[in-house]
Amino acid sequence: MYEPIEPVRLSEVVVERLQQLVIGGQLKEGDRLPSEADLARQFGVSRTAIREAIRSLVEQGVVVVRQGSGTYVDRPDQRPLQRTLSWLARTQGAEGDKYLVELRQLLEPGVCALAAVRATEEDVAKMKEAAAEMKRAIKAADSTEIIVDADLRFHQLIGEASQNPLVGALLDSIADLLRMQRLHYSSVPGAPERAQRYHDEIAKIVALHKPDEAYHAMQAHLRQVMHDVEGAQRVMEGGEL
């Protein structure tokens, strides 16, 4: 009936208090924390507890310590999620590329619909410019890397236009995987051109603020991507398209 109460370390209490200050917006990215001595005095704990709390927050990616300068609130870190997704995709072999497209099929049509509701004129202008940049790069026969970067930028801009920071973080976490995948399937004849035409269409629909049409346009685009990914795999296996 009565269970022992686990003792709570003071450093854990400090970690929680500082996390709440960041979550609540009292501490923002780039803000410098008070000195170790000042934090110990304000929280009424030892400097040892403060040092332990700061180490924990550094490990979590909440703060960064700059030698000779101080401790600062860090930008949200997607690297742990990025490493996990990258490892999982690579351990799946050839199927990893298909799983990545399936993830996008589940996520990006909804994101595109949300962008069609929330996009500003500036958001739309950036999308159209990214689509045009990709078109120019294809026409000029620029390097695959330049074409792929323009392709990635278009999709990242849709995430930004959704006005949901969690969406942006998730898309950022798979950006490196997407870059590698695009470099592979760009070898399929006509793949970049097909993707670019969809980008033009999607940008126009988002500009008209038609979420249902945006959803279906992104669905169609990702079906095309899956087809090209499968084609790239057949080429790599020595087969034909």
C-alpha positions in Angstrom: 0.0 0.0 0.0 2.8 2.4 0.9 5.7 2.4 -1.5 9.0 4.1 -0.8 9.5 7.5 -2.4 12.5 7.6 -4.6 14.8 10.5 -3.6 15.2 13.2 -6.3 18.6 14.5 -7.0 18.8 18.3 -6.9 20.5 18.4 -10.3 17.4 16.7 -11.8 15.2 19.4 -10.3 17.5 22.1 -11.8 17.3 20.3 -15.2 13.5 20.3 -15.1 13.3 24.0 -14.1 15.6 25.1 -16.9 13.8 22.9 -19.4 10.5 24.6 -18.4 12.1 28.1 -18.9 13.1 27.1 -22.4 9.7 25.5 -23.1 7.9 28.5 -21.7 9.9 30.9 -23.8 11.6 32.7 -21.0 14.9 31.4 -22.3 15.2 31.4 -26.1 17.7 30.0 -28.6 21.0 31.9 -28.2 20.3 33.3 -24.7 23.2 33.1 -22.3 22.5 31.4 -19.0 23.7 33.1 -15.7 27.0 32.0 -14.4 27.3 28.7 -12.4 27.6 30.7 -9.1 24.5 32.8 -10.0 22.4 29.8 -10.9 23.5 28.0 -7.6 22.4 31.1 -5.6 19.1 31.6 -7.5 18.1 27.9 -7.2 19.5 27.5 -3.7 21.6 24.5 -4.5 25.3 23.7 -4.7 27.5 24.5 -7.6 28.0 20.7 -8.0 24.3 20.3 -8.6 24.4 23.1 -11.2 27.4 21.5 -13.0 25.6 18.1 -13.1 22.5 19.8 -14.5 24.4 21.6 -17.2 26.2 18.3 -18.3 22.8 16.7 -18.6 21.3 19.5 -20.6 24.4 19.5 -22.9 23.8 15.8 -23.5 20.2 16.5 -24.4 21.2 19.2 -26.8 19.3 21.9 -24.8 22.4 24.0 -24.1 25.9 24.4 -25.4 29.0 25.4 -23.4 31.4 27.8 -25.2 34.7 27.9 -23.5 35.6 31.3 -22.2 32.1 32.6 -23.1 29.5 30.8 -21.1 26.5 28.5 -21.5 23.9 29.2 -24.1 20.5 27.8 -25.1 21.1 25.7 -28.2 19.0 25.4 -31.3 16.8 22.2 -31.3 18.9 19.3 -32.3 17.5 16.8 -34.8 20.8 14.8 -35.1 19.8 11.9 -32.8 16.7 11.3 -34.8 18.6 11.8 -38.0 21.2 9.2 -37.0 18.5 6.7 -35.9 16.5 7.0 -39.2 19.6 6.9 -41.3 20.8 3.7 -39.6 17.4 2.1 -39.8 17.1 2.9 -43.5 20.6 1.5 -44.3 20.0 -1.7 -42.4 17.0 -2.4 -44.7 19.2 -2.7 -47.8 17.4 -2.0 -51.1 14.0 -1.9 -49.3 15.2 1.1 -47.3 14.6 3.5 -50.3 11.1 2.2 -50.7 10.4 2.6 -47.0 11.6 6.2 -47.1 9.2 7.0 -50.0 6.4 5.3 -48.1 7.2 7.5 -45.1 7.0 10.5 -47.3 3.7 9.3 -48.8 2.2 9.2 -45.3 3.6 12.6 -44.3 4.1 15.0 -47.2 0.6 15.1 -48.7 -0.8 16.3 -45.4 2.0 18.8 -45.0 1.3 20.1 -48.5 -2.4 20.5 -47.7 -1.5 22.4 -44.5 0.9 24.6 -46.5 -2.0 25.4 -48.9 -4.0 26.7 -46.0 -1.2 28.7 -44.3 1.3 29.7 -46.9 2.0 33.4 -47.2 2.8 35.2 -50.4 6.5 35.1 -49.5 6.3 31.4 -48.9 4.7 30.9 -52.4 7.3 33.1 -54.0 10.1 31.0 -52.5 8.5 27.8 -53.7 8.1 29.1 -57.2 11.7 30.3 -57.3 13.0 26.9 -56.1 10.9 25.2 -58.8 12.3 27.6 -61.4 15.8 27.1 -60.1 15.5 23.4 -60.6 14.2 23.9 -64.1 17.1 26.2 -65.0 19.6 23.7 -63.6 18.1 20.9 -65.6 18.0 22.9 -68.8 21.6 24.0 -68.3 22.7 20.4 -67.6 24.1 21.4 -64.3 25.6 18.9 -61.9 23.2 16.4 -60.3 24.1 17.9 -56.9 22.8 21.3 -58.0 19.5 19.8 -59.3 19.1 17.7 -56.2 19.6 20.7 -53.9 16.9 22.7 -55.7 14.6 19.7 -55.4 15.2 19.3 -51.7 14.8 23.0 -51.1 11.3 23.0 -52.7 10.1 20.3 -50.3 11.7 22.0 -47.3 9.9 25.2 -48.2 6.6 23.4 -48.2 7.4 22.2 -44.7 8.2 25.8 -43.6 5.0 27.0 -45.2 3.0 24.6 -43.0 3.9 26.9 -40.1 4.5 23.9 -37.9 8.0 23.7 -36.4 7.6 20.0 -35.7 7.0 19.3 -39.4 10.2 21.2 -40.3 12.2 19.3 -37.7 11.0 16.0 -39.0 11.7 16.9 -42.6 15.2 18.2 -41.6 15.9 14.9 -39.9 15.5 12.9 -43.2 17.1 15.5 -45.4 20.4 13.6 -45.8 18.6 10.4 -46.6 16.5 12.2 -49.2 19.6 13.7 -50.8 21.3 10.3 -51.1 18.1 8.8 -52.6 17.7 11.6 -55.1 21.3 11.2 -56.2 20.5 7.5 -56.9 17.2 7.9 -58.8 18.3 10.9 -60.8 20.1 8.4 -63.0 16.6 7.3 -64.3 16.0 9.1 -67.6 13.5 11.9 -67.2 13.2 11.6 -63.4 14.3 15.2 -62.6 12.1 16.6 -65.3 9.1 14.8 -64.0 9.7 15.9 -60.5 10.2 19.5 -61.6 6.9 19.6 -63.5 5.1 18.4 -60.3 6.8 21.1 -58.3 5.4 23.7 -60.7 1.9 22.3 -60.4 2.1 22.0 -56.6 3.4 25.6 -56.2 0.5 26.9 -58.3 -2.1 25.0 -56.2 -0.6 26.1 -52.9 -0.7 29.7 -54.2 -4.5 29.2 -54.8 -4.9 27.9 -51.2 -6.6 24.7 -52.3 -5.7 22.1 -49.6 -7.5 19.1 -51.1 -5.9 19.6 -54.5 -2.5 20.2 -52.9 -2.9 16.9 -51.0 -3.7 14.9 -54.2 -0.9 16.7 -56.2 1.7 15.7 -53.7 0.3 12.2 -53.6 0.7 11.9 -57.4 4.2 13.4 -57.2 5.3 10.8 -54.6 3.8 8.0 -56.7 6.1 9.2 -59.5 9.0 9.2 -57.1 8.3 5.6 -56.0 8.2 4.6 -59.7 11.6 6.3 -60.3 13.1 4.8 -57.2 12.1 1.3 -58.3 13.5 2.1 -61.8 16.8 3.2 -60.3 17.0 0.0 -58.3 16.5 -2.1 -61.5 19.3 -0.1 -63.2 21.6 -0.8 -60.2 20.8 -4.5 -60.4 21.8 -4.5 -64.1 18.2 -4.7 -65.4 16.3 -2.5 -67.6 13.7 0.2 -66.9 
